[in-house]
């Protein structure tokens, strides 16, 4: 659907909440055989989880099916426009309950950490967005993509998918801080894994 030219105008207006929901799917623990039917152990007792399994490292614990599908969709969305790249690379802060006027207050604020876009303000007035973008980099996104560069599970091109998404994000100057944030980590990975040096 994203690749269809008739639908591009729709996906260009993808809300920030949806973009960052996809980011949250990049690091879902694979706690059982039915990873797509994930049950949060914080709220529900999951008797089949072995505590030793959580100590086996990234590849043994990550739900690579959700991760790979999410990254693939994020690549297609960021291919559409620089605006999507910019919004994905920045931190999105959800509003708390009863914080209905936060967009108007934040837009009048002189705090340089906040940068409320016109789209946020417009959708916020109609109740379409329950959060706002800041100038801070989306650390959760970058932290999820770095270990994916050296993954050995999931699709054969999983590390290349992560590299392509990082390359898309690097095309807009607003994401420069985020790229600097992970630069040292990628260099360290490249020294340990020659495959990372080839794809990064």
N, C-alpha and C positions, 0 to 999 in steps of 0.2 A: 504493500500500500504506500509506503514512504517513497518508493522509487517512481510511482505513478505521477506524472506531471500534473494531472488534474487535482491531485490531493496535496500538492506542495504548499498551497496557500493555507491549508488547514494545519499542517504540521509545523509551519513557520510560527504559528500562534500557540504552540504547545505551552501549557502553563509551567511555571517554575516548579510548582509542587510535584508535577509528574516527572520532570527531569530529575529531581532529587530523590524521588521514589525509586527510579531506575538505578540511581547511584547506590541506594541502600541495598539493592539486590546483588551488588557486586561482591558482598562479603556476608553471605548467609551460611552459618555452620551446617555441615552435612552430618547431622546427628543420628541418622538412621537410613535404612534402605529406601524409604519413600521421601526423598529429599524435597520434592515439589509439594509435599503435604507437610511442610515443616511445622512443628509444634514448639512454641516458645517455652523452654523449660523454666523461665522465670515465673510464668503464670500457670503452667500445667506440668504435672509430674510425668516425666518420660522415663519409664522403667527400663527401656531397652538401651539407654545410653551408657556406655562404658566410660568412666572418667579417664582411663588410660588412652582412650581414643583421641581425647582432646590434646594430648601431649605429642602426637605424631607429626606435627608440623602442618604447614599450610596446605599442601596437596592432599593430605589425608582427611582434613576437616572441612575443606571448602565445598560448597555446592556448586560444582563447576558447570552444571547444566544451566542454572539460573544466571550465573556469572557470564558465561559465553553469550547467551541470548541477549542479556542486557547490554553488554558491550557492543554487540553487533548492531542493535537498535540505536544506541547512542552514536555510533559512527555514522549511521545513515542520517540521523537528525542533525548532527554537527556539519555534515556535508551540505546542508541546505543553505545556511547563511552564517555570517560572522556573529550575528546577534545571538543565535543559539549557542555558539561556541563560548561567547562571553558570559551568558547567563549560566551555563553549565559549570564554568570554571570558577564561579564566585560562590561564596557561602550564602545559603538561603536559611533564614531564621524564621521558623513558624511563630505565629502569634499565640499567646496564651489565652485562655478563656476570659472573656470580658474585656479584651483589648481591641475593641472595634475601631477606635480612632487612632491607632498607632501609625498608620500610613500618613495621615494628615499631620500628626505631631512630628513624625520623623522627617517628613519632607520639609517642614519649617525649621528643623533643627540645624545648627551650625556644626554638628559633629561630623568630622571628615570620614569617619568609619562607615557612615551610611550613605548609600547612593540609591535613592528610590527612583526607578525608571517610570516613564510615563505609562507603560503598560501595567506595571504594578499598581500605580495610583488609580488608573481607570478600572482595573478589575477589582481592586480593593474596595472601591466605592460601591460596587455591585455585589460584593460578597464572593467574588470568584476566586480570590487569592487570600489565603490565610497566612501570609508571611511576607518578608521583604528580603531583597538582596543587599548584601553588604560589600564593602571593598575587599574584604578578606578572601583569600583563596579557599576553594572547596577542598580542605585537607582530607576529608573522608574519601573523595574521589581519587586524589593523587595517591593516598596511602593504599587504596585498593588496587590500583593499577601497577604499582611497583613490583609486588611479589608475582603478579601475573606474567611479568616479563620472563620469569625463569620457571614458570609452572611446567609440570610434566604430565598433567591430567587434563581431561577435557578434549576439545578439538585440537587437531594437529597444528592449527594455525592460531592457537589461543594467544601465544606471546606476540604474534604479529598483529592480532587484533588490538591488543593493549598498546602496541607501538603506534598503530595507525590513529587510535583515539588521542594519544598524547601529541602526535604530529598535528592533528586537527586543532587541538586546543592551543598549540604553540603558534598558530597562524595569526592570532589576535594579540595585540600588545597588552591588553588588559589581563592576560593570563601569564605575563612574564614572571610575576612574583611566585605563582604556583609552580612554574617550571624550575625556577631557582630553588624552590623548596625541596624538590626531589632530585635535583642534579647530583648532589653528593651521593645519595643512596643508589642512583643508577650507576654511577662510576664505581662504587664499591661492588655492586652486583656484577658489573662487567669484568672486574678483576677476578672474580670467583667463577664465573660462568662465561665461556667464550660465546655461547649462543646468544646471551644478552647483548654482548658487544656487537653481534652481527645484526640484530633486529632493532636495537635502540638507536 
